[in-house]
Amino acid sequence: MKVLVIIPAFNEELNIVNTVEKIKNISNKIDENLNYVVINDGSTDKTKNICETNKYNVINLITNLGIGGAVQTGFKYALENDYDVAIQFDGDGQHDENYIEKLIEEIKKGNDFVVGSRFIKNLSGFKSTKFRRIGIKFLSSLIKICTGTKIYDPTSGFRAANKEIISLFADKYPTEYPEPETIVNLIRKQYKVKEIPVEMHERKYGKSSIKPLKSMYYMFSVSISIIISSICKRGGNNA
């Protein structure tokens, strides 16, 4: 299969080399035709220069579009280059490349979309901060109430999409809260969404842009979005 790893990166000058090299190394160990593209999301540090100096496959956005816009750019690239599978893989180095093959295997089994979850099994690895874990559990419960499907790690950015979902996301992709919103939308449309256990790592360099106050706003806003989506679905079913 032809597989693309989409690496969104914003100000990841200290992490991007390690992240890309991990993908390049794992590509030599699996049977699939695995390639990557870095989406440099208008970084103001040396991310662009580092990618170009190392001759990485990179798309440089002229302004910061946020995670949704950056990832959609990757899906557009995957669609235009006829990839069978697209995998989102964060540029900060938190995702473990050794699970890429497992994500691909689940797509091969007939799943449309696969989420790498930190919370299905009691695996070692970084689970995020206590505050964020509380918020993730809340969103997980809310999605269960609204869709009837339990997703344990709805904010995970380690995900794989098949060819149909690549086309769908290239055309339309949420910009504000892409991870949970895309999951809810796919479940609503009755696509096969599978969650598998993965380990993740704490970022080695730099700091997350998500602060406690921002996290509270995020959780509140995405909850409203999920509820509205659920109401719209029910309204459509009753029409």
C-alpha positions as CSV (number, residue, x, y, z in Angstrom):
1,M,0.0,0.0,0.0
2,K,1.1,3.6,-0.6
3,V,1.1,5.3,2.8
4,L,1.7,9.0,3.6
5,V,2.7,10.2,7.1
6,I,1.5,13.8,7.6
7,I,3.7,15.7,10.0
8,P,2.1,19.0,11.1
9,A,4.8,21.2,12.6
10,F,4.7,24.7,14.2
11,N,7.9,26.0,15.8
12,E,9.4,22.5,16.2
13,E,13.0,23.4,15.4
14,L,14.3,21.2,18.3
15,N,12.1,18.2,17.5
16,I,11.5,18.0,13.7
17,V,14.8,16.3,12.8
18,N,14.2,13.5,15.3
19,T,10.6,13.1,14.2
20,V,11.4,12.9,10.4
21,E,14.3,10.6,11.0
22,K,12.1,8.2,13.0
23,I,9.7,8.0,10.0
24,K,12.6,7.5,7.5
25,N,14.0,4.7,9.7
26,I,10.7,2.9,10.2
27,S,10.0,3.1,6.4
28,N,12.9,0.7,5.9
29,K,11.5,-1.8,8.3
30,I,8.0,-2.3,7.0
31,D,6.6,-3.7,3.8
32,E,4.5,-0.7,2.8
33,N,5.6,2.1,0.5
34,L,5.8,4.6,3.3
35,N,6.5,8.3,2.6
36,Y,6.1,11.5,4.6
37,V,5.4,15.2,4.2
38,V,6.1,17.9,6.8
39,I,3.5,20.7,6.9
40,N,5.4,23.6,8.2
41,D,2.5,25.7,9.6
42,G,3.9,29.2,9.3
43,S,6.6,28.6,11.9
44,T,8.5,31.6,13.1
45,D,11.6,29.7,14.3
46,K,14.1,27.7,12.3
47,T,11.7,24.8,11.3
48,K,11.5,25.9,7.7
49,N,15.3,26.3,7.3
50,I,16.0,23.0,9.0
51,C,13.6,21.1,6.7
52,E,15.0,22.7,3.6
53,T,18.6,22.3,4.7
54,N,18.0,18.5,5.3
55,K,16.0,18.3,2.0
56,Y,12.9,17.0,3.7
57,N,9.7,16.7,1.8
58,V,8.0,19.9,3.2
59,I,5.2,22.2,2.4
60,N,5.7,25.6,3.9
61,L,2.5,27.5,4.6
62,I,2.9,31.2,4.4
63,T,0.8,31.8,7.5
64,N,-0.2,29.8,10.6
65,L,-3.5,27.9,9.8
66,G,-3.6,25.9,13.0
67,I,-3.6,22.2,13.4
68,G,-6.8,21.7,11.4
69,G,-5.6,23.7,8.4
70,A,-2.1,22.1,8.5
71,V,-3.5,18.5,8.6
72,Q,-6.0,19.2,5.8
73,T,-3.1,20.4,3.7
74,G,-1.6,17.0,4.2
75,F,-4.8,15.3,3.2
76,K,-5.0,17.4,0.1
77,Y,-1.4,16.3,-0.7
78,A,-2.3,12.7,-0.1
79,L,-5.3,12.9,-2.4
80,E,-3.4,14.6,-5.2
81,N,-0.7,12.0,-5.0
82,D,-3.0,9.0,-4.8
83,Y,-2.1,7.6,-1.4
84,D,-4.0,4.6,0.0
85,V,-3.5,5.5,3.6
86,A,-2.7,8.8,5.4
87,I,-1.4,8.8,9.0
88,Q,-1.3,11.9,11.1
89,F,1.9,12.1,13.2
90,D,2.7,15.1,15.4
91,G,5.9,17.0,14.8
92,D,6.8,17.2,18.5
93,G,8.0,13.6,18.7
94,Q,5.4,12.4,21.1
95,H,4.1,9.6,18.8
96,D,5.8,6.2,18.6
97,E,6.6,5.3,15.0
98,N,6.7,1.6,15.9
99,Y,2.8,1.6,16.0
100,I,2.5,2.9,12.4
101,E,2.4,-0.6,11.0
102,K,-0.4,-1.5,13.5
103,L,-2.5,1.4,12.3
104,I,-2.0,0.3,8.7
105,E,-3.0,-3.3,9.6
106,E,-6.3,-2.1,11.0
107,I,-7.0,-0.1,7.8
108,K,-6.2,-3.3,5.8
109,K,-8.8,-5.2,7.9
110,G,-11.5,-2.9,6.5
111,N,-11.6,0.0,9.0
112,D,-12.0,3.4,7.5
113,F,-10.3,5.3,10.3
114,V,-8.1,4.2,13.2
115,V,-7.2,6.1,16.3
116,G,-4.1,5.4,18.4
117,S,-5.2,5.5,22.0
118,R,-3.2,6.0,25.2
119,F,-6.1,4.7,27.4
120,I,-7.4,1.4,26.0
121,K,-4.9,-0.7,27.9
122,N,-2.6,0.0,30.8
123,L,0.5,0.5,28.6
124,S,3.5,2.5,29.7
125,G,4.2,5.8,28.2
126,F,3.1,9.4,28.6
127,K,-0.6,9.9,29.3
128,S,-0.7,13.7,29.3
129,T,-1.2,16.0,32.3
130,K,-3.8,15.1,35.0
131,F,-5.9,18.1,34.1
132,R,-6.0,17.1,30.4
133,R,-6.8,13.5,31.3
134,I,-9.9,14.7,33.1
135,G,-10.9,16.7,30.1
136,I,-10.3,13.7,27.8
137,K,-12.4,11.4,29.9
138,F,-15.2,14.0,29.9
139,L,-15.1,14.3,26.1
140,S,-15.0,10.5,25.8
141,S,-18.2,10.2,27.9
142,L,-19.9,13.0,25.9
143,I,-19.1,11.3,22.6
144,K,-20.5,8.1,24.0
145,I,-23.7,9.8,25.0
146,C,-24.1,11.6,21.7
147,T,-23.1,8.9,19.3
148,G,-23.4,5.6,21.2
149,T,-19.7,4.8,20.5
150,K,-17.0,4.8,23.1
151,I,-13.8,6.5,22.1
152,Y,-11.3,6.5,24.9
153,D,-8.8,9.0,23.4
154,P,-10.8,11.5,21.3
155,T,-8.0,14.1,21.3
156,S,-5.3,11.8,20.0
157,G,-3.4,13.2,17.0
158,F,-2.1,9.7,16.0
159,R,-4.6,8.6,13.5
160,A,-4.9,6.7,10.2
161,A,-7.4,7.2,7.3
162,N,-8.2,5.1,4.3
163,K,-8.5,6.4,0.8
164,E,-12.2,7.4,1.1
165,I,-11.6,9.4,4.3
166,I,-8.5,11.0,2.7
167,S,-10.9,12.4,0.0
168,L,-13.5,13.4,2.6
169,F,-10.9,15.3,4.7
170,A,-9.2,16.9,1.8
171,D,-12.6,18.5,0.9
172,K,-13.7,19.4,4.4
173,Y,-11.9,19.3,7.7
174,P,-12.6,21.0,11.0
175,T,-10.3,23.9,11.9
176,E,-11.1,24.5,15.6
177,Y,-11.3,21.1,17.2
178,P,-10.3,18.6,14.5
179,E,-9.6,15.5,16.4
180,P,-12.9,15.0,18.4
181,E,-15.0,16.7,15.7
182,T,-13.7,14.4,12.9
183,I,-14.4,11.3,15.1
184,V,-18.0,12.4,15.8
185,N,-18.6,13.3,12.1
186,L,-17.3,9.9,10.9
187,I,-19.3,8.0,13.5
188,R,-22.4,10.0,12.5
189,K,-21.8,9.0,8.8
190,Q,-21.5,5.3,9.9
191,Y,-17.9,4.9,8.9
192,K,-15.9,2.2,10.6
193,V,-13.9,3.9,13.3
194,K,-11.4,1.6,15.3
195,E,-9.3,2.5,18.3
196,I,-6.1,0.6,19.1
197,P,-3.7,0.9,22.1
198,V,-0.4,2.8,21.5
199,E,2.3,4.3,23.7
200,M,3.2,7.9,23.5
201,H,6.2,9.9,24.8
202,E,6.5,13.3,26.5
203,R,8.0,15.9,24.2
204,K,11.8,16.3,24.8
205,Y,12.1,19.9,23.8
206,G,9.9,23.0,23.8
207,K,6.6,23.5,25.5
208,S,3.0,22.7,24.5
209,S,1.0,25.7,23.4
210,I,-2.0,24.3,25.4
211,K,-2.1,26.0,28.8
212,P,-4.6,25.2,31.6
213,L,-6.9,28.2,30.8
214,K,-6.7,27.4,27.1
215,S,-7.5,23.8,27.9
216,M,-10.6,24.8,29.8
217,Y,-11.8,26.9,26.9
218,Y,-11.0,24.1,24.5
219,M,-13.0,21.5,26.5
220,F,-16.0,23.8,26.8
221,S,-16.0,24.8,23.2
222,V,-15.5,21.3,21.7
223,S,-18.2,20.0,24.0
224,I,-20.7,22.5,22.6
225,S,-19.6,21.5,19.1
226,I,-20.2,17.8,19.8
227,I,-23.6,18.5,21.3
228,I,-24.6,20.7,18.3
229,S,-23.5,18.0,15.9
230,S,-25.5,15.4,17.7
231,I,-28.6,17.6,17.7
232,C,-28.2,18.3,14.0
233,K,-28.0,14.5,13.3
234,R,-31.2,13.8,15.3
235,G,-33.0,16.6,13.6
236,G,-32.0,15.2,10.3
237,N,-33.2,11.8,11.2
238,N,-36.6,13.1,12.2
239,A,-37.0,15.1,9.1
